[in-house]
């Protein structure tokens, strides 16, 4: 979506999408491999713990997924390949070092912050000066989603004896931080859209994303872990909807 908003043709946007998809599959696979011992305590249904996938098979999936992702990114250019490599490294730092620590939110935020850079630089070959404001907003969105994800995992992390922003703050304070981040993110989007000359079509989409964000927050506050996990996923979709409309509005106003 970001690449298309930036003006990429369908072929470039598709290759960038496959590149990021492969890298995310690789990061997710590495996460399951790294978490296998902890998942035995509270998530016996996970594929490696349940015996549905052997660790060597998961490692093979990682190699193939990472290879596909990097090749697809490289087919667009050296710049998206470089950003993709940084993103893969960031994900592995989360999986192998920082997950289950007080800093687990940081690589999560950085990873989300890299997404618009990867897409825009892949589509245009460069970044306008104003784009660094987009990156800052993406970092904030990533931090907010990291908190929401930690809330969804709070019982799992407690059982495994792992630290996270949610286990450190407690469930109620973590949800309050999530809400404060949503307010800051959404207010900035709306104010900047109006100031730069919001297009008529963008506002309803932005408002829909904002409404989805609050629905997700409400679900995150539910005591049931499965409902809470759905809440963080709804917040992620809300961020995509609001962010895409915001970027489109800024682009149509000639600010990017």
C-alpha positions as CSV (number, residue, x, y, z in Angstrom):
1,X,0.0,0.0,0.0
2,X,2.8,2.4,0.9
3,X,4.7,1.7,-2.3
4,X,1.6,2.2,-4.4
5,X,0.9,5.5,-2.6
6,X,4.5,6.5,-3.4
7,X,3.9,5.9,-7.1
8,X,5.3,2.4,-7.7
9,X,3.9,0.3,-10.4
10,X,2.3,-3.0,-9.6
11,X,5.4,-5.1,-10.4
12,X,7.6,-3.1,-8.0
13,X,4.9,-3.0,-5.2
14,X,4.4,-6.8,-5.6
15,X,8.1,-7.6,-5.3
16,X,8.4,-5.3,-2.3
17,X,5.4,-7.0,-0.7
18,X,6.9,-10.5,-1.3
19,X,10.2,-9.3,0.1
20,X,8.7,-8.1,3.3
21,X,6.4,-11.1,3.6
22,X,9.4,-13.4,3.3
23,X,11.4,-11.5,5.9
24,X,8.4,-11.5,8.3
25,X,8.0,-15.3,7.8
26,X,11.7,-15.7,8.6
27,X,11.4,-13.6,11.8
28,X,8.3,-15.4,12.9
29,X,9.9,-18.8,12.4
30,X,13.0,-17.8,14.3
31,X,10.7,-16.6,17.1
32,X,9.0,-20.0,17.4
33,X,12.4,-21.8,17.4
34,X,13.8,-19.5,20.1
35,X,10.6,-19.7,22.2
36,X,10.2,-23.5,22.1
37,X,11.3,-24.2,25.6
38,X,9.2,-21.4,27.0
39,X,6.2,-22.4,24.9
40,X,6.2,-25.9,26.6
41,X,5.1,-24.2,29.8
42,X,2.0,-22.3,28.5
43,X,1.6,-22.9,24.8
44,X,1.8,-26.6,24.1
45,X,-0.3,-26.1,20.9
46,X,2.6,-24.3,19.1
47,X,3.8,-26.4,16.2
48,X,7.4,-27.1,17.3
49,X,6.3,-28.0,20.9
50,X,3.4,-30.1,19.6
51,X,5.8,-32.1,17.4
52,X,4.1,-31.0,14.2
53,X,7.3,-29.3,13.0
54,X,10.8,-30.4,13.9
55,X,13.4,-27.7,14.8
56,X,15.5,-28.6,11.7
57,X,12.5,-28.1,9.5
58,X,11.7,-24.8,11.1
59,X,15.3,-23.7,10.5
60,X,14.9,-24.7,6.8
61,X,11.8,-22.6,6.6
62,X,13.8,-19.7,8.1
63,X,16.5,-20.0,5.4
64,X,14.0,-20.3,2.5
65,X,11.8,-17.5,3.8
66,X,14.7,-15.1,4.4
67,X,16.2,-16.0,1.0
68,X,13.0,-15.3,-0.8
69,X,12.5,-12.1,1.0
70,X,16.0,-10.8,0.3
71,X,16.0,-11.9,-3.3
72,X,12.7,-10.1,-3.9
73,X,13.9,-7.0,-2.2
74,X,17.2,-7.1,-4.2
75,X,15.2,-7.4,-7.4
76,X,13.9,-3.8,-6.8
77,X,17.3,-2.3,-5.8
78,X,20.2,-2.1,-3.4
79,X,18.4,0.4,-1.1
80,X,15.4,-1.8,-0.2
81,X,17.7,-4.8,0.1
82,X,19.8,-2.8,2.7
83,X,16.7,-1.8,4.6
84,X,15.4,-5.4,4.5
85,X,18.6,-6.7,5.9
86,X,18.4,-4.1,8.7
87,X,14.8,-5.2,9.4
88,X,15.7,-8.9,9.4
89,X,18.6,-8.1,11.9
90,X,16.2,-6.1,14.0
91,X,13.7,-8.9,14.1
92,X,16.4,-11.4,15.1
93,X,17.6,-9.2,17.9
94,X,14.0,-9.2,19.2
95,X,13.7,-13.0,18.8
96,X,17.1,-14.0,20.2
97,X,18.1,-11.3,22.7
98,X,15.5,-8.8,23.7
99,X,12.2,-10.7,23.8
100,X,11.2,-11.3,27.4
101,X,13.1,-8.3,28.6
102,X,12.2,-4.7,29.6
103,X,13.5,-3.6,26.2
104,X,11.4,-6.0,24.1
105,X,9.3,-3.1,22.8
106,X,12.3,-1.3,21.2
107,X,13.0,-3.7,18.2
108,X,9.3,-3.9,17.7
109,X,9.0,-0.2,17.4
110,X,12.1,0.0,15.1
111,X,10.7,-2.7,12.9
112,X,7.5,-0.9,12.3
113,X,9.5,2.3,11.8
114,X,11.5,0.6,9.0
115,X,8.4,-0.5,7.1
116,X,7.6,2.9,5.4
117,X,11.3,3.5,4.7
118,X,11.5,0.1,2.9
119,X,8.4,0.7,0.9
120,X,9.0,4.4,0.0
121,X,12.7,4.0,-0.9
122,X,11.9,0.9,-2.9
123,X,9.3,2.8,-4.8
124,X,11.1,6.1,-5.4
125,X,14.8,5.4,-4.7
126,X,15.0,8.1,-2.0
127,X,13.3,9.7,0.9
128,X,12.0,13.4,1.0
129,X,13.0,15.4,4.0
130,X,9.4,15.5,5.2
131,X,9.4,11.7,5.3
132,X,11.3,11.6,8.5
133,X,8.2,12.8,10.3
134,X,6.4,9.7,8.8
135,X,9.2,7.5,10.2
136,X,8.8,9.1,13.7
137,X,5.1,8.4,13.6
138,X,5.8,4.8,12.5
139,X,8.2,4.4,15.5
140,X,5.5,5.7,17.8
141,X,2.9,3.3,16.2
142,X,5.3,0.4,16.6
143,X,5.8,1.3,20.3
144,X,2.1,1.4,20.8
145,X,1.6,-1.9,19.1
146,X,4.4,-3.4,21.2
147,X,2.6,-2.5,24.4
148,X,-0.6,-3.9,23.0
149,X,1.2,-7.1,22.1
150,X,2.7,-7.3,25.6
151,X,-0.7,-7.0,27.1
152,X,-1.9,-9.9,25.0
153,X,1.0,-12.0,26.2
154,X,1.1,-11.0,29.8
155,X,-0.1,-14.3,31.3
156,X,2.1,-16.3,29.0
157,X,5.1,-14.1,30.0
158,X,4.3,-14.4,33.7
159,X,4.1,-18.1,33.6
160,X,7.4,-18.3,31.7
161,X,9.0,-15.8,34.1
162,X,9.8,-13.4,31.3
163,X,9.8,-9.6,31.7
164,X,7.9,-7.3,29.3
165,X,6.5,-3.8,29.5
166,X,3.2,-5.3,30.5
167,X,4.6,-7.5,33.3
168,X,6.7,-4.6,34.6
169,X,3.9,-2.0,34.5
170,X,1.0,-4.3,35.3
171,X,-2.0,-4.9,33.1
172,X,-3.9,-1.7,33.9
173,X,-0.9,0.6,33.6
174,X,0.1,-1.0,30.3
175,X,-3.4,-0.5,28.9
176,X,-3.3,3.1,30.0
177,X,0.1,3.6,28.2
178,X,-1.5,1.9,25.1
179,X,-4.4,4.4,25.3
180,X,-2.1,7.4,25.7
181,X,-0.1,6.3,22.7
182,X,-3.2,5.9,20.6
183,X,-4.4,9.4,21.6
184,X,-1.0,11.0,20.6
185,X,-0.8,9.0,17.4
186,X,-4.4,9.7,16.3
187,X,-4.4,13.4,17.3
188,X,-1.2,14.0,15.3
189,X,-2.7,12.3,12.2
190,X,-5.9,14.3,12.3
191,X,-4.2,17.7,13.1
192,X,-1.5,17.3,10.4
193,X,-4.1,16.1,7.9
194,X,-6.3,19.2,8.5
195,X,-3.3,21.6,8.4
196,X,-2.0,20.2,5.2
197,X,-5.3,20.2,3.4
198,X,-7.1,16.9,4.0
199,X,-8.7,15.4,1.0
200,X,-12.4,14.6,1.4
201,X,-12.0,10.9,0.8
202,X,-9.2,10.5,3.4
203,X,-11.0,11.7,6.5
204,X,-13.6,9.0,6.7
205,X,-10.9,6.3,6.3
206,X,-8.8,7.9,8.9
207,X,-11.8,8.1,11.3
208,X,-12.5,4.4,10.5
209,X,-8.9,3.6,11.5
210,X,-9.2,5.6,14.7
211,X,-12.5,3.8,15.6
212,X,-10.9,0.4,14.9
213,X,-8.0,1.4,17.2
214,X,-10.3,2.0,20.1
215,X,-12.2,-1.2,19.4
216,X,-8.9,-3.0,19.6
217,X,-8.0,-1.3,22.8
218,X,-11.3,-2.4,24.3
219,X,-10.7,-6.0,23.3
220,X,-7.1,-5.8,24.7
221,X,-8.6,-5.0,28.1
222,X,-10.7,-8.2,28.1
223,X,-9.6,-10.8,30.7
224,X,-9.6,-13.6,28.2
225,X,-6.2,-14.0,26.6
226,X,-7.6,-15.0,23.1
227,X,-9.8,-11.9,23.1
228,X,-6.9,-9.7,24.2
229,X,-4.8,-11.1,21.4
230,X,-7.5,-10.3,18.9
231,X,-7.4,-6.8,20.4
232,X,-3.8,-6.2,19.5
233,X,-4.4,-7.6,16.0
234,X,-7.3,-5.2,15.5
235,X,-5.1,-2.3,16.6
236,X,-2.5,-3.4,14.0
237,X,-5.1,-3.4,11.3
238,X,-6.3,0.0,12.5
239,X,-2.8,1.4,12.2
240,X,-2.6,0.2,8.6
241,X,-5.9,1.8,7.7
242,X,-5.3,5.1,9.4
243,X,-1.7,5.3,8.3
244,X,-2.4,4.6,4.6
245,X,-5.2,7.2,4.5
246,X,-2.8,9.7,6.2
247,X,0.0,9.0,3.7
248,X,-2.4,9.4,0.8
249,X,-3.7,12.7,2.2
250,X,-0.2,14.0,2.6
251,X,0.8,12.9,-0.8
252,X,-2.3,14.4,-2.5
253,X,-1.5,17.7,-0.7
254,X,2.0,17.7,-2.2
255,X,3.8,17.3,1.2
256,X,5.7,14.2,0.2
